[in-house]
Amino acid sequence: MNKKVLWNIVSSVLIIAMFLLQYSPQLEEFKYWICFAIVVASCGMIVYNTFAISYKYSQANKQIERSSKRIAELEGQLTNKQE
């Protein structure tokens, strides 16, 4: 299962549980645990997404550096041929 799908399922279940807290007195004893799970899941999503974005940016930066080197190399070959 894809991580994004898993995060979406977990967040959906927690949002539904938070909604049910308002209207279901049977969940009153689990109120603090549900709120704790929501906070932990939210923090987990924020940390995971931060690292995922950082990784994607570093990969893109490496690709840009490789492309820049290749362009400089080709420009150097072009100027050598023209001389």
N, C-alpha and C positions, 0 to 999 in steps of 0.2 A: 504494500500500500504506500502510496506517495505521502511524503511528510506533510505536504500542504493540505492534502485531503484529511489526514489525521488531525492536524491542528484545527481545521475547520469543523470537524465532527466534535472534537473536545470543546471548542468554544461554543458551538451551537447547543450542546447538552448543558453546559454551564449557564448559558443565557436562559434556556428554558427553565432550569432549576431555579435561577434567580427570579424569574417571572412567577413561578409557582409558589415561591416563598411568600409572596404577598397574599395569595388567595387560599393557600392550603395550610391549615393549622397542624396537620400531621407532620409537616416538615419543620416545624418550629424547633424541635430539638436538634436538628441538623443544620440550623441556620448559620452558625459560626463556621462549621466545617465547609459548607458550600461557599461561603464568602472567602474563606481561606483558599479553597481550591481555585476560585476565580482569580484571586490576586496572584497566586503562584503561577497559574497558567498564563495570565497576562504578562507577567514578568518573563516567563520562559519564552513566550512568543516574541517579546521585544528583544531579548538577548539573542535569540536564534536569528531573527531577521537582521539585526545589526551585524552579526558575524557573516551572514549570507551576503549582504550587500557589500561589506568590506572585501570579502573574497572575490565577488564579481568585479568590483572596481580594480582590485589588484591584477586579476586576470586580463581585464581590458587594458590596463596600463602596460602590462608585459607585451600584449599584442601590438599596441601602438608603438612601443619602443622597437620591436622587431620590424614593424613596417617602416618606421623612420630609418632604421639602419639599412634596410633593403632599398629604399628610395635613394638614400645617399650613395649607396653602392652603384645603383643603376645610373645615377647622375654622373658619378665619377667615370664610369665606363663610357658614357655618352660624350663627355668632354674629352676623354682620351682618344676616341674615334675621330672626333672633329679636328683634333690637332694633327 
